[in-house]
């Protein structure tokens, strides 16, 4: 970008010719040399700036620093406090819900002191403890059936219409594809690992090509909104400059 061809450098003959031709020629030569100096200075600045950048002060990946990777220094200092929550800190614990999804009753058959039967004794109260857990997850498959009926009058066969989004014989639904895009694009989980996650969690691996296509579909769907936001930002920027 900043290379200077040797032919642009003035030779001794050029200097002598300019001296013989007079003041105008000398000024033109000086202007030419000034442009070369500015060009060289720009190139030096660019090289120094490039050499001074690394994974900490630029967008370069840390792996590109090589052996010149700067030594990291700990910026935080010890506070002298014990690890964990500090005194006065408001804890964030689980709270019981009023209507749990399931209830399990643990009955009392006999007295813990004398061993008498308590089968027919009604409980005076209950002590509650709740366990928050994820339900078993399995793939749900919805089958769409389009009726095919012959007309008893004309004999013509008519078939019911499928929803517009249901086109191939078997496909993934929008919620599943959105979750795959969320894992890959927002949580930065690679495609291969995202496919493994679906296999481990749902017993159904999603192909990498399917996830790429889903990401492209989602990008196309949000493009009008993104363009509208960009347009509003440009208007705000112009108003701030006014």
PELIN-V744391 format. One record per helix or strand of 2 or more residues. SS is the DSSP state (alpha for helix, beta for strand). FROM is the first residue (numbers start at 1). TO is the last residue. Records with the same first field share a line. If there is no record, write none. Layout:
SS = FROM-TO + FROM-TO
//
This chain:
alpha = 6-8 + 12-21 + 23-52 + 62-68 + 174-186 + 191-202 + 208-241
beta = 148-150 + 157-159
//
